[in-house]
Amino acid sequence: MNGLTGAYVPGSSWLHRLPAGAKLAGLAVACTGLVLLRSPLALAGAAVVVAGLYAWSRVGLAATWAQIKPVRWFAVALFGMQLIFADLQGALATTLRVVLAVALAGLVTLTTRTSAMMAALERCLAPARFVGLDPFRLSLLLSLTVRSVPVVAGLATRVREAQRARGVERSLRAFAVPLVVSSLRHADALGEALSARGLDD
């Protein structure tokens, strides 16, 4: 299943060896902690910790930047909006929280095989059987959703770069239409991969 969408980077670091369930639980705790941090200085310290985790994972600079790159313009826009409606400290804190949460989620996907993530989610969703739902299919849905976020973000980045090359970066239509078409093509390819694995029903 890892080949369906996969941002996973093979490695032997302690983050790679950590069980998927522990990483997902750690991600939830870390994101909760980011919400509780109010000071930009404290969040800057959290950023150092996140950078250290990326360094220890040894996933490489290209993979690291790929996690942040899709949200860079959103972060700029968010900072601007927060600066209008709040103060500088609040704008910095909110923007750092979002970027760090995305970076942490990206680190989990980079160091966790899709099969391992699905197995962990399936165990967590086991009680869903009592209401007639299939934990495996629910875990598959959640895993594919998580994996599709960076894929669609990457498609948006490529479309934006193509816009600039054609000199139509201000055209909403020139951005939206290629993005929708590219996303549908990705969905078709994903559907074919699932069908080939007998998961289309």
QUIQUIRA-V323513 format. One line per field, one symbol per residue. ss: DSSP state (~ for helix, > for strand, _ for the rest). psi: psi as a letter, one per 40 degrees, with the letter a starting at -180 (. if undefined). burial: b if it has 24 or more other ideal C-beta (glycine too) atoms within 12 Angstrom, else e. A space follows every 50 residues. Layout:
ss: ???
psi: ???
burial: ???
//
This chain:
ss: _~~~_________~~~~__~~~~~~~~~~~~~~~~~___~~~~~~~~~~~ ~~~~~~~___~~~~~~~~~__~~~~~~~~~~~~~~__~~~~~~~~~~~~~ ~~~~~~~~~~~__~~~~~~~~~~~_~~~~~~___~~~~~~~~~~~~~~~~ ~~~~~~~~~~~~~~~~_____~~~~~~~~~~~~~~~~~~~~~~~~~____ _
psi: ededehehhiieidddehidddddddddddddddddhdhddddddddddd dddddddfeiddddddddddedddddddddddddeaiddddddddddddd ddddddddddehidddddddddddededdeeeihdddddddddddddddd dddddddddddddddeffeehddeddddddddddddddddddddddeffe .
burial: beebbbbbbeeeeebbebebeebbebbeebbeebeebeebeebeebbeeb eebbeebebeeebbebbbbbbeeebeebbeebeeeeeeeebbbbbbbbbb bbbbbbbbbbbbbbebbbbbbbeebeeeeeeeeebeebbbebbbebbbbb bbbbbbbebbeeeeeeeeeeeeeebeebbeebbeebeeebeebeeeeeee e
//
